[in-house]
Structures are given as C-alpha cells and as structure tokens.
C-alpha cells in the first residue's frame, strides 16, 4: 500500500505528442533513422545574437530577477508590439512567463475557479487539456472540420455552448495543430460573444509571425476588449529558441496583471539568462523573420504537395503556423503511428507523427487524422512523407 496521488494527477493526460517517444527510441536502438515530425521543434538555427548577449552578460552572480520580468526585456517587448501596430501596449501590460505554457496556465488560474468552463475549438493544442486539469477548469469543445479548413462554426453553434459557468473563450491563431488563421470577421464574432456574455478571451498567438497567406488579426486589435483580452505569446518558435523558455502575458486589465503577478511571485522569476538572450533577439531579430517565413512556406509547400500525391490522403494547405492536420486512410491512427515505429521502415528510415485523437476532447474524433510538423528541411520532409506513402501500401 502507498498513499494515493491526487485526482488532478490522475486526470492530467500524458502528452499525445510525446507519448510515442519510447517507440522511437526503440527504433533508433535497432539502427532505424526516425524522422521526427511529431513535435514543433524547429531545426532552424537560433540567431547568434542570443548566445552573444549571454556571453557578454557581466554579472558575477546569477540573481533572481523581478517576478514580472527584467525591465530591459519588457521594454524590448513593448517596442516589438509597437512595431506591430499595438502602440497602446505599455510595459505595465506585459508580464514575462516561463514560456507560453505558463502564460496560459496563469491566465486560466487567474480568471476561473475550480469547475468553471472555457470554450475551446477542436482540434486544439493537446497541452490545453493538461493546463486545464492543473487549473481545475473544464474545457468545453466546439468542433471545426477539415472540409471547411478548420474555420470557426456559425456564431449560434458557439453561443449555445455558453453556460453560467463559462468564463472564457480560448483561441489560437495561427492555429496549432491546423495552421488555420482566423479572419477579422471570425475574430469579430469572438469579440461580440465576449462582450455580450462578459467573457474573457485568452488568445494564444505564439505563431503570430508564421503567416503565409492572409493576415493575422490579434486580439490586441480590438480596443473595446481591453478588459476582456489576455494574449499569450512566446519567443520559442519565432526565434527558434524553444529551450530558452521565455513567453509573456499581455493584457490591459489591471486585475489580471496583478493576479498573474502573484502567481509569478510564487514561482519567483522567469529565467534570467533566457531573458538576457531574448532581449537581444527582440531588439535585433526582426531582420530574421523574412528568411525564416520564406523557408517555412517552402517546407509547407513541400509537405502539402507530397502528401496530396498519396492515395486516400486528404489535407488543407495551411495558411499559417508550421503544422498540417492530415486525414489518413486508416481506421486507427494511434495503431498506425505505433506500427510505423515498431514494425516498419523504408531503407532503414521511418517517421514519427502525432496521432489525431490527442488534439480533440470529443471522444471518437481524430481517429483518422495526424498532425505533421514541417520543422525539418525539405529533403527530410520528402523522406518522412515517402515513408508514410509506402507504409500505407502494406499496413494491415
């Protein structure tokens, strides 16, 4: 006998993106090369300004920093948002977090009590499930469909999910896992519902720079939502600096900022050296975006074109982020994903994908879908998708 762990611990799901990692490790141990397209870890080189700033950091003691972030860094972020047209954002509206994940967890905890609800559009980033369990919040899924490009359903379909316990609508644009970018009209629907029902909007804008077609509309573009809007942002993907663990919360709502600061004080401070390096990125990194976006657009086109050549495979060409949700001609994508690693290789190579069910809260959805992250160079992406093509010929 041993003491039981908490209900929170029991109900928090394992990451569907990472749970196949042991199978991949076993494949590698057999000498198989595994193409990792399951996780959003770019292979783009982190800009050298990041490392240079850390090397030039002269403090002899690595001290605690302010709980809301180093002033030099929050000033850099303020200027970044000003360059993007959001001149109403000031330093006091920005709190640095340990990655975008902490920004979302703190936001959930700040606005919802245990048992409260948040509307989320599925498929969605699987860690929202984990965050909600940690915050004791119930996610209420509203479905989107691949046939319509995973865009929002009609307003009435969203509104019927709102109950007295609804506290917020959680959106992600450009979207992980679909790459969909919400139009200004769709964002306006979210705005109208938030104002009508007095709801918060948590807007995950981690992929705000990754736009290949169309225009990204930030929640910050609606001044009438100043007391309702909470933006979660991150430097991880924008500068290929996932391990720096630097993100932020942006909100004009004073109560939100005061509350999330208390959470920040409880965890003391975000990573100091991560902020030192990130300050240099934000100050000098805009020049980095054009080439990066061009490279990802090329990778997007490569993945889309090769996938569409596989019989029975369907997907939309994503206008943003660096993911594509693909429908595969299999009955159980979880089994297929494991089988790729345990029983199949093509000339000594195989592919690790992220099974679709983990991106849904509704039971039974996603059984034919998988997410592919086009974070590898185009040659490796062709090899990864060719593995899928040949595997489908012999699976079952």
Secondary structure as the mmCIF struct_conf table of DSSP 4:
data_model
#
loop_
_struct_conf.conf_type_id
_struct_conf.id
_struct_conf.beg_label_comp_id
_struct_conf.beg_label_asym_id
_struct_conf.beg_label_seq_id
_struct_conf.end_label_comp_id
_struct_conf.end_label_asym_id
_struct_conf.end_label_seq_id
HELX_LH_PP_P HELX_LH_PP_P1 UNK A 3 UNK A 6
HELX_RH_AL_P HELX_RH_AL_P1 UNK A 7 UNK A 11
BEND BEND1 UNK A 12 UNK A 12
HELX_LH_PP_P HELX_LH_PP_P2 UNK A 13 UNK A 15
TURN_TY1_P TURN_TY1_P1 UNK A 16 UNK A 20
HELX_RH_AL_P HELX_RH_AL_P2 UNK A 21 UNK A 29
TURN_TY1_P TURN_TY1_P2 UNK A 30 UNK A 31
STRN STRN1 UNK A 33 UNK A 36
BEND BEND2 UNK A 38 UNK A 39
BEND BEND3 UNK A 44 UNK A 44
HELX_LH_PP_P HELX_LH_PP_P3 UNK A 45 UNK A 47
HELX_RH_AL_P HELX_RH_AL_P3 UNK A 48 UNK A 55
TURN_TY1_P TURN_TY1_P3 UNK A 56 UNK A 56
BEND BEND4 UNK A 60 UNK A 61
TURN_TY1_P TURN_TY1_P4 UNK A 67 UNK A 68
HELX_RH_AL_P HELX_RH_AL_P4 UNK A 71 UNK A 83
TURN_TY1_P TURN_TY1_P5 UNK A 84 UNK A 85
TURN_TY1_P TURN_TY1_P6 UNK A 87 UNK A 88
HELX_RH_3T_P HELX_RH_3T_P1 UNK A 91 UNK A 93
STRN STRN2 UNK A 94 UNK A 97
BEND BEND5 UNK A 98 UNK A 98
HELX_RH_AL_P HELX_RH_AL_P5 UNK A 99 UNK A 111
TURN_TY1_P TURN_TY1_P7 UNK A 114 UNK A 115
STRN STRN3 UNK A 117 UNK A 122
BEND BEND6 UNK A 123 UNK A 123
TURN_TY1_P TURN_TY1_P8 UNK A 126 UNK A 126
HELX_RH_AL_P HELX_RH_AL_P6 UNK A 127 UNK A 135
TURN_TY1_P TURN_TY1_P9 UNK A 136 UNK A 136
STRN STRN4 UNK A 138 UNK A 143
HELX_RH_3T_P HELX_RH_3T_P2 UNK A 146 UNK A 148
TURN_TY1_P TURN_TY1_P10 UNK A 149 UNK A 150
HELX_RH_AL_P HELX_RH_AL_P7 UNK A 155 UNK A 159
TURN_TY1_P TURN_TY1_P11 UNK A 160 UNK A 161
TURN_TY1_P TURN_TY1_P12 UNK A 164 UNK A 165
STRN STRN5 UNK A 166 UNK A 172
BEND BEND7 UNK A 173 UNK A 174
TURN_TY1_P TURN_TY1_P13 UNK A 176 UNK A 178
HELX_RH_AL_P HELX_RH_AL_P8 UNK A 184 UNK A 197
TURN_TY1_P TURN_TY1_P14 UNK A 198 UNK A 198
STRN STRN6 UNK A 200 UNK A 204
TURN_TY1_P TURN_TY1_P15 UNK A 206 UNK A 209
STRN STRN7 UNK A 211 UNK A 211
BEND BEND8 UNK A 212 UNK A 214
HELX_RH_3T_P HELX_RH_3T_P3 UNK A 219 UNK A 221
HELX_RH_3T_P HELX_RH_3T_P4 UNK A 223 UNK A 225
TURN_TY1_P TURN_TY1_P16 UNK A 226 UNK A 228
STRN STRN8 UNK A 229 UNK A 234
BEND BEND9 UNK A 235 UNK A 235
TURN_TY1_P TURN_TY1_P17 UNK A 236 UNK A 240
HELX_RH_3T_P HELX_RH_3T_P5 UNK A 242 UNK A 244
STRN STRN9 UNK A 247 UNK A 250
BEND BEND10 UNK A 252 UNK A 252
HELX_RH_AL_P HELX_RH_AL_P9 UNK A 254 UNK A 266
TURN_TY1_P TURN_TY1_P18 UNK A 267 UNK A 267
HELX_RH_AL_P HELX_RH_AL_P10 UNK A 272 UNK A 284
HELX_RH_3T_P HELX_RH_3T_P6 UNK A 285 UNK A 288
HELX_RH_AL_P HELX_RH_AL_P11 UNK A 289 UNK A 307
TURN_TY1_P TURN_TY1_P19 UNK A 308 UNK A 309
BEND BEND11 UNK A 310 UNK A 310
TURN_TY1_P TURN_TY1_P20 UNK A 311 UNK A 312
STRN STRN10 UNK A 314 UNK A 315
BEND BEND12 UNK A 319 UNK A 319
STRN STRN11 UNK A 320 UNK A 320
TURN_TY1_P TURN_TY1_P21 UNK A 321 UNK A 322
STRN STRN12 UNK A 323 UNK A 327
BEND BEND13 UNK A 329 UNK A 329
BEND BEND14 UNK A 331 UNK A 331
HELX_RH_AL_P HELX_RH_AL_P12 UNK A 333 UNK A 342
TURN_TY1_P TURN_TY1_P22 UNK A 343 UNK A 343
STRN STRN13 UNK A 346 UNK A 346
TURN_TY1_P TURN_TY1_P23 UNK A 347 UNK A 348
STRN STRN14 UNK A 349 UNK A 352
STRN STRN15 UNK A 354 UNK A 355
HELX_RH_3T_P HELX_RH_3T_P7 UNK A 356 UNK A 359
BEND BEND15 UNK A 361 UNK A 362
TURN_TY1_P TURN_TY1_P24 UNK A 363 UNK A 368
STRN STRN16 UNK A 369 UNK A 373
BEND BEND16 UNK A 376 UNK A 376
HELX_RH_AL_P HELX_RH_AL_P13 UNK A 378 UNK A 394
#
